[in-house]
Every structure is written in C-alpha cells, then in structure tokens.
Amino acid sequence: MCLLLLTVAAVPGQSVLAAAQWPVIITGLQITAGAPNFVQLYNNSDTVADLRGWQLELTTTGGQTFLITTFSSWLLPNNYALVGDGSIGNADALSAINAAMLAGLKPQSLMLVPPTSNTTVSPYTLAYPTTQTAGNLPVYTSGSWLERTQTSSGTYHTAGKSSDFAAITNANTPLYYGGLYQPPSDTAGLEIAEVSPSGFACPASSSVDCGDFVKLFNASSQPLDLSNYRLRTSYGGQASSSSNTINLYGALAAGEFAVINTENDGSTPLGLTNSGGYAWLEDAYGAQAYRPTVQYPDASSTTKAGWAWALHGEAWQWTSQPTFGVNEFPPQPQTTTTVSTASMLKPCAGNQYRNPATNHCKLLVTVSTLVPCNPNQERNPATGRCHNAAANNSTLQPCQAGWTRNPQTNRCRKDVVLGASTKIQDLKAARVLHNWRWYVAIGVVVAALAYAAYEWRQEVSILAIRAKAKLRL
C-alpha cells in the first residue's frame, strides 16, 4: 500500500481564457529568404494552455495570409514550443510554407489566431523592433534571429513596445522546445475506490477513520506511473487550488491501493467537504478530466462520522468500516425497533398461560391430575373432560329398509320420500290430518266414558249415599 499526498481541484473542464489573459506569446523567430525558418512560442503562465485549434499565420505586405501551422495539443506551463522548417532539429511542429511560396512577397506580420469560437486576435500580433522598415519583418542571416527581450527578473515584456524584440547575433544562443503536451487518453486502470469525507478528528491516531481520505486502486495488470495524474475534489464550481488539487507521484503496483490523506505539502490533513461533493482524476496538468466522477452524498450528520462512501461491485454505498485496503461492508443493524404488545402486558400467574390469539391468561390443564375416564369414555383434548366414546359403526344394528343412520347420534330415522309432484303444502296437509286423528280418538274415549256414567247413574248414586252414611258414623 502506498501513502500519497493531496491537493484538491475544481470542476472538470478547461476554461477558455479571455484574449487579454491568453498566456502564450511569440518569443523568437528567424526569417531566411523571405520565409520563416522557425518561430518560438512560450506559455507565460503556471497553468497548461490549450492550443488546440489555434493557428500560426504569416501576413505579407500585399495582404496575403499564409498558414504556418495548426496546433492540436496543449502547451505546458512556463514551457516553449518550436515550429520550424526541415532545417531545424528538435522542432515540435513543422512549418507548412517555404520561400518559394513567398516569392516576391515581403513578410509583414506574424500572429497567433485563436479558434473560430473566440474573437479578438490583435493581442497576439508580433511587435516590431525600431530598426525594422515599417511594415516589413527583418530578414536575418548567418544564424542571427529576432528574440523577445526579457526583464531583469527573467520574465518577458508583453506590452507591445518597440523594445520588446532585439536581434540576436550570437549563434550559440539556445532555442527552446519540447513544451507541447498530449494528456493520456484514459487512466490506464487507475480508479477511485473509496471516499471518506467525515473522518473523526483524532490527529494522534493512525486509525483509518481519523481524518478524511480518498483511496485509489490500480485495477490493471501493470504497474502505473502516478505522476501522470492528479486527484481533484470539489463541492462544485471550484477552480483548481492548492487545497483541492493533489499531485500524485510514485508507482502503484497492479491490484494495490494508494491512500491520499494529506495535501501536497505532505503534512496538512486532507479536508473534504462533508456536505456532499465530487472527486475525480485528471492528467497531471489538468488538461483532461477522466470519468467517472464520483459524487458522494451529504455526510455532515453525526451518524456518518467515520463512515466512507465506497465502491461495492458496480454500485456505491456507505460503509461503517473504511479501510486502506479491500473495501469492507459489515452488516448494519436495523434502524427500526419492533415493540411486542405481549411485552407490555401483566405477566400470567404460574398456573396460567397466555392465549396468543387473545393475549388473555388461561389456567393450565394438568392431565396427570385428572380422574381417568371410564372404559367406554374418552377425553376431549380441548376441554380435558370425559364423554362417551362414539360406538363403532360396525357394532350397531343395521337400520331397516327406508331408514337412515344419523352420523352424529348413530340413531336410525325414517327416510322422507318426496314424489316428483309432492309440494310443501302437501306435507303440511298430511301433518294437520295426522293431528285430527288424535283429536277424534280422544273424543271417542271421552264419549264412551260419558255414556258409561249415564248407564250406571243409579248405581253410582246409591254408592254415593252409602259412602256419606258411613262418614256420619
């Protein structure tokens, strides 16, 4: 594992400078036989300059314009680029014109022309020395050339004064080149694996959750030169600065991690915005921002202190266990608590149990204390009581024809057969007729008794007189 330093940067993308801010200037040229032999450019700033689409042009006294070259790369900060014909060794770009193309024409001006998306071109026109014939660029021979003069501190005059350029006759005066730059097309497998924006403030400890960090991972099968890249962090819309742009260095082996937890000075702790922000990789000069950009959520809540936003498979999620190695995602406790209703009820007595359906306490039935049932009885498992056992159907007397056994009582009862035309009214009529038969029979019995009493009235009267006489005695 490699521990690196940090510096944070702004939002991805290269801003377009206004014309007055454009840092690239012409610092030297040589014209031989009417055609430019070389032109020397310089990036007069501390940031990379996007030269893509810019053109270097020569204008003659007749008003004709000739394209010397079109640039397709960047110019490194405080660096030179040399455009020359075939006679100039180590040139960064070749000139597209020669003396034959300018036959009979006199060079008048040399300028850098921005892409069509920009406008003003006058600030880039070359200033002429006082020794020059008005309207003509001087022609130098025997190794002499025209160079922009410098201040005592070594910087260049850029105000457009006539003294900005002077003739150089010393053949040993060096030309400078090598500043054109093309950023890597991608990160070659370098990727962000974890972001910890809300680490605990514990500077005396080396624990992984002490302080903010960004963890990188080499997902390729080859070692990577980290000096080709830099790390940027931002909460959105920030320009590159010393606190948000981290210059990387060293090598990172395949499958290894690198943790960035300090700024570029190696001692200032990295400070990520914990209310949510971005982290991404750029080339070493910020000319190219690489995707994906990692956007981490708000981590300002105390519940996220010491947590990290980490890559889990192909998705990002929070982990309560940040690491300097392979990402870990321990199971998290449930955030909701279920309170059982039964836990709030008064406990049941020792000889009771709680009915899970009603939560009521009920007496326990101890089978061992019950009186045994009779041989012809059985115990109801629900109530614990004895009841007569149902006789086996095989021991019952078969019902006679036209009768059916009731499965609940095991008794035989006569079948009720209804004809096809029988109606409920017929059944009611039959029931009324049956009842009148009883009434008639009772009436006959009563009439017979009355007739007997009439026939035996004298004998009954005599018996009654005798009974009264006996009672008087």
Residue, then its C-alpha position, 0 to 999 in steps of 0.5 A: m500500500c502506498l501513502l500519497l499526498l493531496t491537493v484538491a481541484a475544481v470542476p472538470g473542464q478547461s476554461v477558455l481564457a479571455a484574449a487579454q489573459w491568453p498566456v502564450i506569446i511569440t518569443g523568437l523567430q528567424i526569417t531566411a529568404g523571405a520565409p520563416n525558418f522557425v518561430q518560438l512560442y512560450n506559455n507565460s503562465d503556471t497553468v497548461a494552455d490549450l492550443r488546440g485549434w489555434q493557428l500560426e499565420l504569416t501576413t505579407t505586405g500585399g495582404q496575403t495570409f499564409l498558414i504556418t501551422t495548426f496546433s492540436s495539443w496543449l502547451l505546458p506551463n512556463n514551457y516553449a514550443l518550436v515550429g520550424d522548417g526541415s532545417i531545424g532539429n528538435a522542432d515540435a511542429l513543422s512549418a507548412i510554407n517555404a520561400a518559394m511560396l513567398a516569392g516576391l512577397k515581403p513578410q509583414s506580420l506574424m500572429l497567433v489566431p485563436p479558434t473560430s469560437n473566440t474573437t479578438v486576435s490583435p493581442y497576439t500580433l508580433a511587435y516590431p523592433t525600431t530598426q525594422t522598415a515599417g511594415n516589413l519583418p527583418v530578414y536575418t542571416s548567418g544564424s542571427w534571429l529576432e528574440r523577445t527581450q526579457t526583464s531583469s527578473g527573467t520574465y518577458h515584456t508583453a506590452g507591445k513596445s518597440s523594445d520588446f524584440a532585439a536581434i540576436t547575433n550570437a549563434n550559440t544562443p539556445l532555442y527552446y522546445g519540447g513544451l507541447y503536451q498530449p494528456p493520456s487518453d484514459t487512466a490506464g486502470l487507475e480508479i477511485a475506490e473509496v471516499s471518506p469525507s467525515g473522518f473523526a478528528c483524532p490527529a494522534s491516531s493512525s486509525v483509518d477513520c481519523g481524518d478524511f481520505v480518498k483511496l485509489f486502486n490500480a485495477s490493471s495488470q501493470p504497474l502505473d506511473l502516478s505522476n501522470y495524474r492528479l486527484r481533484t475534489s470539489y463541492g462544485g464550481q471550484a477552480s483548481s487550488s492548492s487545497n483541492t488539487i493533489n499531485l500524485y507521484g510514485a508507482l502503484a503496483a497492479g491490484e494495490f491501493a494508494v491512500i491520499n490523506t494529506e495535501n501536497d505539502g505532505s503534512t496538512p490533513l486532507g479536508l473534504t467537504n462533508s456536505g456532499g461533493y465530487a472527486w475525480l482524476e485528471d492528467a497531471y496538468g489538468a488538461q483532461a478530466y477522466r470519468p467517472t466522477v464520483q459524487y458522494p452524498d451529504a455526510s455532515s450528520t453525526t451518524k456518518a462520522g467515520w463512515a466512507w462512501a465506497l465502491h461495492g461491485e458496480a454500485w456505491q454505498w456507505t460503509s461503517q468500516p473504511t479501510f486502506g485496503v479491500n473495501e469492507f461492508p459489515p452488516q448494519p443493524q436495523t434502524t427500526t425497533t419492533v415493540s411486542t404488545a405481549s411485552m407490555l402486558k401483566p405477566c400470567a400467574g404460574n398456573q396460567y398461560r397466555n392465549p396468543a390469539t387473545n393475549h388473555c391468561k388461561l389456567l393450565v390443564t394438568v392431565s396427570t391430575l385428572v380422574p381417568c375416564n371410564p372404559n367406554q369414555e374418552r377425553n376431549p383434548a380441548t376441554g380435558r373432560c370425559h364423554n362417551a366414546a362414539a360406538n363403532n359403526s360396525t357394532l350397531q344394528p343395521c337400520q331397516a329398509g327406508w331408514t337412515r343412520n344419523p352420523q352424529t347420534n348413530r340413531c336410525r330415522k325414517d327416510v322422507v320420500l318426496g314424489a316428483s309432484t309432492k309440494i310443501q303444502d302437501l306435507k303440511a296437509a298430511r301433518v294437520l290430518h295426522n293431528w285430527r286423528w288424535y283429536v277424534a280418538i280422544g273424543v271417542v274415549v271421552a264419549a264412551l266414558a260419558y255414556a258409561a256414567y249415564e248407564w250406571r247413574q243409579e248405581v253410582s248414586i246409591l254408592a254415593i249415599r252409602a259412602k256419606a252414611k258411613l262418614r256420619l258414623 
